[in-house]
Amino acid sequence: MSVEADSERERTVAAYRRFAASCAGGGSPDYERIALGVAEDEQILDLVLSLPAGNKRQPNLLLGAVRFLGGPTDSFAGFAQWVVAHWDRVRAVVLERMTQTNEVRRCATLLPVLAQLQGPLALIEVGASAGLCLYPDRYRYSYDGGAPIGPADSPVLLECETRGPVPVPQEVPRVVWRAGVDLNPLHAGDADDVRWLESLIWPGPTWAGRVERLRAAASVAAAEPPLLVAGNLLEALPELAAKAPADATLVVFHSAVAAYLSESERGQLEQMMGELDGHWISNEGGRVIPGWEHVRPPEPTNFTMALDGRVVAYTGEHGQSVTWR
């Protein structure tokens, strides 16, 4: 085995061990066991390494593909046996699909920021997946168990815990236009696309609630599909922004997207947003946005939310909480 191959193997093992650690913190013991098992199983590692280098080897994509095909993820032994027996099918799904988690509950952390902006609003989501987070005006919200706000007939109720002086709005904003850009947009009216999104939800105590929210939000988006554009965000965003109504306030937002960009691309995104005739809301993990090296969220798994580059809150990665700065 070459030095380069050894290095690729070590990187893959490290990636699966990091994923296992995040699963332990994220409440998915099944995925924790399987990720650790993959890191120690030479046969499964060989299969993973046969995939194109980069994102196609990431744990969540492999595990999502297995679940999409109906494979087991409750024990590593059963998982490994099934993967070996059905590898051609697993590989095909991995090559076709991407990790595109669409966590609609994040709208509950987005709403307090949106409500401060002058409306009506024109929304663009970067990394939109199926665009389910483009409907903050169509969902109901309950903060700290309080009375819901939002349309009474909405099938979606998003519950969120607040900490600090969160400016909880009394009504949802008016949205007059919604669009998104993604490398591979999904469609809420396509049963396979929705099933893929379900497959990306980690098994664990929160699984049932997240799936229920996903399906309800998909029904909202399917009834009035957003404008979704396929392409690289840095190339597609300016043209898409130009299509927004001139009499609406443009808001570009994204969650858990910057981690998939190179350092250079992150800098380009920041520059582009600075030149935007509108507002930029970023909701990202770690220190992936330039200038955020000093940011220390109260919990390691928290995302950092910023409005026009200024940090305003820390949010639960699935939208379960928002801590105001």
VOGU-3710 file (C-alpha; in Angstrom, 3 decimals, decimal comma):
1> msveadsere> 0,000/0,000/0,000  1,354/3,431/-0,990  1,970/6,273/1,418  -0,882/8,174/-0,250  -3,275/5,236/0,187  -2,232/4,899/3,828  -2,945/8,586/4,324  -6,394/8,306/2,700  -7,213/5,377/4,944  -6,115/7,260/8,053
11> rtvaayrrfa> -8,204/10,289/7,079  -11,257/8,108/6,519  -10,813/6,319/9,842  -10,455/9,679/11,597  -13,593/11,004/9,870  -15,677/8,050/11,043  -14,339/8,368/14,587  -15,200/12,082/14,630  -18,655/11,240/13,351  -19,046/8,660/16,112
21> ascagggspd> -18,164/11,303/18,685  -20,728/13,697/17,227  -23,350/10,931/17,291  -22,634/10,355/20,965  -23,305/14,026/21,612  -26,227/14,095/19,200  -28,132/11,245/20,791  -27,717/8,473/18,208  -26,049/5,467/19,874  -26,786/3,260/16,847
31> yerialgvae> -24,810/5,524/14,535  -22,051/5,870/17,109  -21,591/2,087/17,201  -21,695/1,734/13,430  -19,256/4,581/12,755  -16,772/3,119/15,239  -17,260/-0,278/13,630  -16,530/1,085/10,155  -13,344/2,724/11,458  -12,101/-0,681/12,638
41> deqildlvls> -13,361/-2,983/9,864  -10,899/-3,441/6,997  -13,469/-4,842/4,551  -15,950/-2,007/5,000  -13,141/0,551/4,896  -12,004/-0,901/1,566  -15,514/-0,392/0,185  -15,678/3,179/1,463  -12,251/3,921/-0,016  -13,444/2,636/-3,397
51> lpagnkrqpn> -15,750/5,671/-3,523  -14,490/8,979/-4,954  -12,405/10,927/-2,453  -14,080/13,736/-0,576  -17,734/14,076/0,364  -18,751/10,742/-1,171  -16,956/8,963/1,676  -18,631/10,875/4,481  -20,390/8,768/7,121  -23,798/10,424/6,965
61> lllgavrflg> -24,031/9,799/3,217  -23,147/6,114/3,545  -25,523/5,564/6,451  -28,288/7,504/4,729  -27,901/5,366/1,606  -28,201/2,169/3,631  -31,346/3,417/5,369  -32,782/4,648/2,048  -32,428/1,109/0,687  -33,977/-0,445/3,791
71> gptdsfagfa> -30,749/-1,780/5,285  -30,203/-2,250/9,040  -28,447/0,325/11,212  -29,216/-1,041/14,673  -26,036/-3,121/14,970  -22,680/-3,046/13,232  -22,652/-6,786/12,495  -25,974/-6,616/10,666  -24,991/-3,382/8,950  -21,659/-4,742/7,703
81> qwvvahwdrv> -23,151/-7,983/6,406  -25,903/-6,116/4,571  -23,537/-3,527/3,069  -21,207/-6,190/1,672  -24,146/-8,097/0,158  -25,734/-4,990/-1,382  -22,696/-2,838/-2,101  -23,509/-2,154/-5,762  -26,881/-0,663/-4,770  -25,358/1,300/-1,889
91> ravvlermtq> -22,634/2,681/-4,136  -25,192/3,763/-6,750  -27,195/5,741/-4,184  -24,048/7,347/-2,727  -22,933/8,463/-6,188  -26,380/9,815/-7,078  -27,300/11,546/-3,817  -25,822/14,139/-1,465  -26,215/14,903/2,231  -28,970/17,507/2,232
101> tnevrrcatl> -30,540/17,561/5,654  -33,576/19,869/5,620  -34,245/20,607/9,301  -37,374/22,755/9,228  -37,211/23,432/12,978  -34,344/25,831/12,278  -37,038/28,277/11,166  -37,798/28,749/14,873  -34,313/30,194/15,395  -34,491/32,182/12,165
111> lpvlaqlqgp> -37,840/33,817/12,936  -36,678/36,269/15,675  -34,107/37,666/13,235  -36,455/37,834/10,250  -39,118/39,566/12,325  -36,740/42,493/12,970  -36,386/43,257/9,267  -38,628/45,602/7,346  -41,039/43,658/5,165  -42,318/42,359/2,946
121> lalievgasa> -39,504/39,841/2,573  -37,983/38,071/-0,420  -36,075/34,997/0,762  -33,190/33,112/-0,818  -31,792/30,062/0,938  -28,295/28,915/0,036  -28,046/25,129/0,257  -31,827/24,943/0,122  -32,199/21,186/-0,409  -36,000/20,902/-0,890
131> glclypdryr> -36,569/24,469/0,300  -38,532/23,588/3,422  -36,975/26,447/5,406  -38,267/28,963/2,862  -41,713/28,938/4,492  -41,217/30,598/7,901  -44,516/32,415/7,385  -46,444/29,175/6,872  -45,503/27,445/10,126  -46,649/27,826/13,731
141> ysydggapig> -44,184/28,433/16,561  -44,231/27,893/20,310  -41,397/29,381/22,349  -40,851/27,970/25,839  -44,225/26,242/25,714  -46,102/29,480/25,105  -49,181/30,021/22,954  -48,431/29,318/19,285  -47,998/32,135/16,787  -48,451/31,773/13,050
151> padspvllec> -51,274/30,515/10,834  -53,721/28,399/12,846  -54,298/25,992/9,958  -50,601/25,148/9,496  -49,777/21,426/9,829  -46,345/22,344/11,228  -45,700/23,329/14,853  -42,112/24,215/15,744  -41,204/24,289/19,435  -38,103/26,108/20,626
161> etrgpvpvpq> -36,473/26,900/23,966  -35,136/30,425/24,471  -32,309/31,712/26,641  -31,545/35,356/27,188  -33,483/38,323/25,762  -34,703/36,627/22,581  -36,987/39,068/20,693  -39,792/36,553/20,217  -42,183/38,024/17,633  -45,953/38,121/18,045
171> evprvvwrag> -46,598/37,331/14,392  -44,817/35,823/11,428  -43,312/38,092/8,750  -44,904/38,601/5,359  -42,989/36,705/2,663  -43,803/37,588/-0,944  -41,089/35,644/-2,794  -38,999/32,593/-1,993  -36,165/30,917/-3,870  -33,162/28,709/-3,232
181> vdlnplhagd> -29,931/27,455/-4,734  -28,448/23,997/-4,245  -25,991/21,773/-6,074  -28,761/19,188/-6,315  -32,190/20,623/-5,473  -34,790/18,210/-4,153  -38,527/18,473/-4,656  -41,015/18,270/-1,811  -43,584/16,724/-4,131  -41,281/13,848/-5,096
191> addvrwlesl> -41,790/10,837/-2,815  -38,233/9,526/-3,312  -36,710/12,917/-2,521  -38,722/13,174/0,697  -37,787/9,600/1,594  -34,122/10,500/1,059  -34,445/13,425/3,455  -36,043/11,078/5,991  -33,121/8,668/5,557  -30,673/11,405/6,543
201> iwpgptwagr> -32,318/11,892/9,943  -30,270/10,104/12,589  -32,029/7,303/14,442  -32,535/8,122/18,095  -35,018/9,598/20,560  -35,799/12,640/18,375  -36,216/10,676/15,125  -40,012/10,317/15,125  -40,646/13,999/15,817  -38,196/15,139/13,146
211> verlraaasv> -39,716/12,828/10,527  -43,211/14,045/11,386  -42,120/17,683/11,010  -40,347/16,918/7,752  -43,408/15,302/6,194  -45,703/18,102/7,337  -43,348/20,781/5,994  -42,983/18,886/2,712  -46,760/19,033/2,280  -46,615/22,825/2,659
221> aaaeppllva> -43,786/23,206/0,124  -45,355/20,763/-2,342  -48,564/22,811/-2,393  -46,669/25,935/-3,500  -43,182/24,961/-4,752  -40,419/27,555/-4,408  -38,084/28,578/-7,196  -35,092/26,241/-6,799  -31,987/26,652/-8,948  -29,293/24,001/-9,419
231> gnllealpel> -25,751/25,286/-9,317  -22,739/26,533/-7,416  -23,886/29,158/-4,923  -21,130/31,620/-5,827  -22,155/31,492/-9,479  -25,931/31,182/-9,161  -26,649/33,552/-6,277  -26,145/36,941/-8,014  -28,465/36,025/-10,882  -31,062/34,610/-8,508
241> aakapadatl> -30,934/37,701/-6,292  -31,588/39,864/-9,350  -34,943/38,103/-9,792  -36,241/39,141/-6,372  -39,037/41,743/-6,344  -37,613/45,255/-6,155  -40,215/46,351/-3,600  -39,324/43,597/-1,103  -36,445/43,321/1,365  -34,045/40,664/0,117
251> vvfhsavaay> -32,757/38,208/2,738  -30,169/35,550/1,900  -29,728/32,887/4,564  -27,996/29,556/5,057  -27,497/26,892/7,728  -24,678/24,333/7,929  -23,426/25,204/4,448  -20,094/26,993/4,959  -18,422/23,831/6,268  -18,689/22,385/2,750
261> lsesergqle> -16,884/25,362/1,219  -13,160/25,890/0,930  -11,562/28,733/2,865  -11,316/30,727/-0,354  -14,987/30,132/-1,161  -16,013/31,249/2,322  -14,148/34,486/1,780  -15,860/34,965/-1,579  -19,246/34,335/0,025  -18,562/36,926/2,722
271> qmmgeldghw> -17,494/39,490/0,117  -20,562/38,762/-2,010  -22,873/39,161/0,970  -21,202/42,452/1,884  -22,066/43,797/-1,557  -25,636/42,507/-1,415  -28,518/44,974/-1,528  -30,300/43,249/1,327  -29,548/41,212/4,441  -27,439/38,128/5,141
281> isneggrvip> -28,308/35,638/7,883  -25,764/32,888/8,508  -26,322/29,965/10,879  -23,142/27,937/10,946  -21,184/25,630/13,186  -17,670/26,040/14,534  -15,462/28,820/13,286  -16,169/28,420/9,587  -17,010/32,058/8,839  -13,991/34,388/8,432
291> gwehvrppep> -13,512/36,526/11,540  -15,347/34,132/13,836  -12,217/32,581/15,312  -12,992/34,218/18,679  -16,606/33,011/18,826  -17,287/30,568/21,651  -20,857/29,156/21,682  -22,142/28,046/25,115  -22,378/24,449/23,893  -19,944/22,749/21,469
301> tnftmaldgr> -22,762/21,587/19,172  -24,357/25,055/18,924  -24,439/26,957/15,664  -23,597/30,653/15,568  -26,204/32,916/13,972  -25,208/36,269/12,541  -27,095/39,076/10,844  -25,012/40,906/8,234  -21,850/39,457/9,769  -22,680/40,428/13,370
311> vvaytgehgq> -23,232/37,543/15,790  -26,695/37,802/17,372  -27,409/34,337/18,773  -26,330/30,747/19,320  -28,717/28,078/18,109  -29,325/24,382/18,604  -28,190/22,537/15,504  -31,709/21,207/14,914  -33,466/24,431/15,883  -34,383/23,205/19,354
321> svtwr> -33,013/26,277/21,142  -31,863/29,847/20,632  -29,601/31,786/23,007  -29,567/35,533/22,406  -26,339/37,480/22,729
//
